[in-house]
Amino acid sequence: MTGPRIINLGLPKTGTTTLTDALRHAGLTVADWRIRKGQSRREDMLGEHVGRIIYADYFDSGDPLARLGEFDVVNEMSAVRHDRSLWPQTDYGVLSAIQTHHPEVKFLLSHRDPAKTANSMMRWNNLGRRRLPAADVPGLPRGFGRSEDELARWIGAHYAFCRRVFQGCDNFLEFDIEDPGARDRIADYLGIDLPWWGQSNSGKPASAEAG
C-alpha cells in the first residue's frame, strides 16, 4: 500500500498534536499542518500547508492525496491566516474524493467536548479571538466565532457532519481525547501498537500561524 492510509478529521485543539506524536512514536510518517524541511523529497511542497496541497491536487486531478504519497498519515489539515482559510475536513467533495481514490484509508475523528475546545481555542494565541472571526470558515462565516458559545456550536456541528458522512462506514472511528481507553481503541482500529500516549501542546506558546 502506498500513500496516506490514515486521515484525521479533527479540528484544532482536539488533541491533534498528541495524535501526531503518538503515531510518529509508532514509526509512521505524519503530514501535520505544514510540510517542513526534511519531511519530503518534493520541493514543490516544502513550506506549504497540508490543506493547500490537498485542495491544489483535488482541483488539479480529483485526487486530494496525489502528492502526499510519502506520508502514512494526514493530520491537522486546516490552516487559517490573513490570506487563506483551508478546512478540507469539513468539505464533502474532498472527503468523498479521498474515499473514491483511496478506499483503503481509515478515517479518525479526534473529539473533545465542544465547550472545552472552544475555551481552548480562545486561549490559544489569536486563533479564537482574531483569526477565526476574521476568516470565512465552512459553517462559521466571517464575523462569527467571537464567543465561546458560537465556537462550540460550530465545533459540535462538525462532529455531526462527520458522523453523517461516515454513517454505516467501517473505516471511521471517533474517539474522545479524554477517554482513558482512547489509545487502545485507536491502536485496535488501526492495527498498530502505540508505544506512547500523553498530552502534547499543553501550555506551549503557539506561533501566530499555528493551525
N, C-alpha and C positions, 0 to 999 in steps of 0.2 A: 504494500500500500504506500503511495506517495502523496505528499501534501498534507495539509491540516486534517486531523481526524477528530479534534475536539474544539468546539466553539462555545465560548461563554457569552451569554446574552445579558449579563448583569450590568447594572448602572454603576456609576462612580459611587464610592463609599459603601459598597455592599460586599466587601471582602475580596475584591478583585486582585489586589496586590498579594494578599495571603494565598489565594489560589495560584497565582503565578509562581510565587516562591515554592509552594508545595510541589507543583508539577515540575519545576526545574530541579528540585531536590530528587525527584523521581527519575531524572535523566532525560526529560522531554525538552524540546526546544519550543520556546514560547514567544510569539509576537505580541507585545504588550504596549499599547498606546502609540508608540513610535518605534521605527526601526533604527537602532543605534549602531554606531561603528563596531564592526566585528561580529554583528549578528547575521549579516547577509553578504553573499558574494555579488549581489546585484547592485551596481552603483546607482541605478535609476530609482531605488527605493530608500537609499540611505538618508536619514533625517526626515522621512515622510511619516505622517500619521497613518496608522493602520487603516483607519476609516477612509482616508483619502485614496489609499491604494485599492481598497475594496470597491469603492464607487467608481474609480477610474477603470478598473477591469470589468466591472459589471456593465458599464455603458459601452466599453470597447468590444468585448467579446461575449458578454452574457454570463461569464463565469466570474463571480466575485473573488474567487481564491486563485485565479490564474497564475499570479506571480508569487504566491506565498508557499510554494512547494517545499521550501527549505524548513518549514516550521511544522511541528506536530500540533501546536495549539494556537488558536487566536483568542486573545483575551483583551478586555478593555478596548473595544473598537471605537468608542466615542471620543470626540475631541471638540472643544468649543473655545473659541477665542474671537478677537475682533473681526477676523476675516473669514471665519468658517464655523459651521455648526454641522457636525457629522455624527449621525446616530444610526448606523446600519442595523443595530439590534432591534430597532423599532420599525424597520422597513419590511413589509411583507414581500415586496418584489425581490429584495436581496435575499431574504431567508428562503423563499421558495426556489430561487435560482441555485442556492447552495444545496438544497435538497435534491434538485434535479441533476446537477453536475457532480455532486459528491454524496451519493446516497449512504455511504458508509460513515459519514460524520455523525458524531454523538454531540448533542447539544446539552449544555448545562445552563441553569439559571441560578446565579447566586442571589439569594433572597435575604432581606433584612427587614425588620419591622419598618413600614414607611415613615412613621413619625420619627423614629430614631435615625433613619437615613437622612431625612430632611434636616434634622438638627445638626447632623454631622456635615452635611453639605454647606449649611450656613456658617459653620465654624471653620471650614476648610479653605483658607486663604480667601479668594474673591469668587469662588465657584457659585455659591448660592446667592450672595449679596449683590454681585455685579454681572458675572458672565452669563449665567442662565437667563436672568430677566432681560438682558440686552440682546439675546440671540433668538432666532426663530428655531425652536426645537419642536419636533413632532409631538403633538399633544400638549405643548407648553409654548404658545405663541409669544412673540416679543411683548414685554411689559408684564407678563405673568411669571409667578415663581418668586415674588418678592417676600412672601411669608412662608413659614414652615407648613402651614395648612395647605397652601397651594402646591407646594413641592410634594407633600405627602400624597395629595390626590393624584398628581401626575405619576408618582412612583407606583402607587397601587394600581393605576390603570395599565402601566407597562407590564406588571406581573399578570394581570388579567388578559392582556393581549397575547403574551407568550403562551399562557395556558390554553387559550382558544386556538391559536395557530397549531400547537402541537397536541391538541386533544386526541387521544387514542393512539399516539405515536409511541413506539418503544425506544426511540432514540432521543429521549428528552428526560432530563432529571432536574427537578427544582430542589434546592437544598437551602436550609436556613443556616446562616453562618454562625449563629449562636447555639445551634443544636450540638450537644456533646458527641453525637454519633455521626456528624457530618463527614468526617474523614473516612470512616468505614463505608458509609453509603456511596461516597464518590469513588472510592477505591473499588468497591464491588461492581459498580456500574461501568467503570472504565476498564476493569480487568487488570489493574496495576497495583503495585504496592506504593503507598505514600509514607515514606520514612519520616517525614517532618510535617507537622501541622501546628500552627500557632496563630499569632496576631501580628501582621505586618502593618507598617504605616501608621501605627498608633502614636499620635503625638508628634509625628515628624512634620517639619515645616514643608509646605508644598511650594513648588515653583509657580510662577504666575500663569503658566500654561498647563499645568497638570490636569489631566482629564478625569 
